[in-house]
Amino acid sequence: MITGANIGIGRAVAEALAIRGARLRLLCRSLAKAAPVVDELRARAGHADVLAVACDLGSLASVRTAAAVLIARDEPLHVLINNAGVAGQRGVTADGFELHFGVNHVGHFLLTALLLERLRQSAPARIVHVASNNHYGARGIDWDAIRRPTASVSGLPEYGVSKLANVLFSNKLARRLAGTGVTSAAVNPGRVASNIWTRVPWPIRPLLKLTMLSTADGARSTVHAATHPDAATGSYLDRRGIARDASPLARDPALAAELWSRSEAWTRV
């Protein structure tokens, strides 16, 4: 199961897994935009077991509906890839979270929580969180700021905070799931020329593009974490699939515990 799988890195990951014959569930905001991708992936996979499900990670109600649809299908889930995200934008989600934090962390926290029992039942299983090296620049989580609209002009500081939350969540999950047969790892895809950057304001966007990778290159770390036997739980993988140390803050168990507790309260799970 892959969030944001009809475009960008998510689509490249889906294509790589389809070639391996995987059965795919694509969580996308627009089913109309996902339809041609579903047809292409069915052809690549050599079977018809590819399905798109509507899911807007900026709406907790939408996440709950999508999870209910998937659970009702009563099928195993071996890999959950939390890939979808926004970057360099400004705003607030339907539930009152700063846009980056709400989509990139809170929506995925709820989705993962709702699917966790199915993952346990399907073990061995893996959870992969698409993070970013931008998390190194985050100096912490301002618990008041994440409940307000984006404050910066570029949105990039807020993006870094949301990616810090991704790694903290991954590490906390790895500790809690020890011994269950379900692993959790975070990956850095690198700065990829995908749709996520299209709303970054000029002149920052042209500068970012100078160092961007293709979506196929950006998918490598995620595919590695989803499929390779040496992708250890609790690891942070660089864009080549090699384990690196995340930032000290991302490895802080006290901050991870506080984020977890607050996320439970926000999502009521």
N, C-alpha and C positions, 0 to 999 in steps of 0.2 A: 504494500500500500504506500503510495507516494502522494504527498500534498504538493500542489502546484505543478502537476506533471504534464500539462499540455503546452508548456513553453519553457524556454531557457534551460537551466541546469536540470530541472525536473524532467523535462522531455528527453534530454540526452541520457539521463539515468534510466528512464523507462525504456528507451531504445536499447541500451546495453543489456538490460535485464530481459527484454523481450527476445533478443538474440539467443539468450541462454534458455529460452522456453518458459520463462516465468509466467504465472497467472497474475494479472495486474489489476489493481483497483486504483483508479486515478481520482484524487479529490481535487476538484477545480471549481472556481467561482462561476464559470460560464460553461454550461453543458453544450451550447451551440459551438463554442470555440474548441471544445474538447472532442466533438464528434469526428472530425477528419483525422485527428491524432489517434483515436481509438481504432479506426479502420487501418491506418498505417501500422500500428503496433500489432494488430491481429495478423497482418500479413508477415511481419517480421518474426513473430513468435511461432507461426505455423499452426495456430489454433485460435478459436474465437473467444477464449475466456479472458477478455479484457473489458473492463466496465468502468465508466465514469460516473462519479457521484457528486452532486452539487455540494459545495462546502465553502463558505466564506469565513475564513479564520478571524476576521474582524468582528464577527457576530457570534457570541457564545450560543445563542439559540440555533444558529445554522450549524455550528459544530455538533451540538447535541442531536440534531435531526440527522446529520450525516452518519454519526456513530450508531444511532439506532437502526438506520437502514442497513449498515454493514453487519451489525451484530445479528439482525434478523435473518441474514442470509445463512447463518449457522455453518460457516466454513472456517478452516484453520487460517491463522495469520502468522506467518513466520518472519516477516520483515516489515517494520513500520519505518518509513523514511520521512522525517519531519523536515521538509525541504522548502516549502513556500515561504516567501518573505517580502518585505518592502524595505527600501533603502532610499535615503535622501529625499524623503517626502515630509509633508507637514500635515498635522491633523490629529484627530481623536477617533477612536473606534465607537461603534454603536453602544458599547458598554462603559464608555467613559475612560478608556486608557489611552495614554499617548500612543500614537499610531504604530510606531515601530515595536514598542513593548507589547502592545495588545495583540498584534498580528503574529510577531515573531516568537513571542514567549507564551502569553496567556492562552491564546487559541490552541497552540500545540500542547500546552500543559493539560488543558481540558481533554483534548482529543486522546492523548496518550493515557490519561487516567481512565477514560471511559472504555478504552480498548485493552487495558492492562490484563484483565482476567482472561480475555481471549488469547492474548500473547502467552500467558502462563500455561493455558490449556494446550497451546500449540507447540510448546518447547520441544526442541531447541528453537529459540527465536531471538531476533535482534531488533534493537531500536537505534536508529541512526539520526543524529541531530546535525543539520547543516548549519555550522556556526561561521566564524570568520576570524582572521587575525586582528580585525578591528577591535576585538574584545580586549586586546592588550592595552589599548588606550583608555579604556573605561576606568574611572577612579572610584567606582562604587555605584550603588543604586540609590538614587534620591527617591524615597518612597512617596513623597508629595508630588514631585515632578512627573512621575509616571501616571498620575491621575489627572494630568492637565494636558492640553494640546501641546504639540511640539514647540519648543521655545527657540531653538537655533534656526538660523536662516537656511542652512544646508541640510539639516536633519541628520548629519553624520555622527555627531556626538550621541544622539539618542539611539542611532543604529548600533553604535558600539556597546551601549548599555544593554540593548536587547540581545546582542551576541554573547555578552558576558553571562546573561541569564540563561542562554542556551547551554553553555558549557557547565555552569553550576547545576542546572537541572539534570544534565547527562550524568555528571559525577555522582549526584545524590541518588539518582535512579540506580546506577551501577552498585552502589553500596547497599541499597535497600533490596535489590533483586539478587544479591549474592546467593548462590546455591539453588536458584529456581530454574536454571536453564535459559533464562532470558538475559541478554547482555545489553549494555548501553554504551555507545561511543559517540563522540563529537568529531566533526571533520571541518577542515578549512579547505574549501574548493579553490581558493585563490580568487583574485579579482577577475571576474568573468564578464565578457561582453554579452550580458543577458538583459532581459527586459527590466530587471530590478532597478537598474540605474537610469531609466529613461526620464525620470522626473527630477533627477538631481539638477539643481539650477546651473545655468551658464554663469561664469566660465569654468566651473569645477568639472562639469561633465566631460568636456574635451580633454582635459588634463588626465582624468581617470582612464579614458580610452587608450591613452598612449601605452599603458602597461597591462592591458586586459588580455586574458586568455580566451580561447574558443570555448563554447559550451561543452564540447566533447572532452577537452582537457579538464575543464572544471568538474566534470562528472566523475573523474577517476577516483578521487578519494572516497566519494560516497559509495560507488560500486565496490571498491575494495572493502570498506567497512561492512557492506551488506553481504558480501560473498566470500571473502578470504578467511581461511581458518586461523590466521595469526592476528586478526583484528581483535585485540584484547578489550574486555569490558573496562570501562572507566578511562579509556585512552582518548587522547586528542591527536588526530592524524593530520599531517600536512597534506598539501595537494598531490603529493606522490604516494600517499598512504603510509608514510613513516611516522611513528609515534614521536611526539614532541611534548615538552612541558607546556601546559597552558599557563596563563598568568598566575601569579600568587593569589590574587583575589578569586580567580576561577577555581582555585584549589582550596579555598577557605571553607571548612565544613560548617562553621557558625553562620556565615553569610548564606550558604546553600540551605541550611536548615530554616533560616528566617524567610528566604524566598519561597521555600516549599510551603511553610505554614501560611504565609500570606496568600499564596496561589490557591491553596485549598479553600481559604475563606472567600477569595474572589469568585471562584468557580463553583463553590458549594459541593465539592467532591471530597 
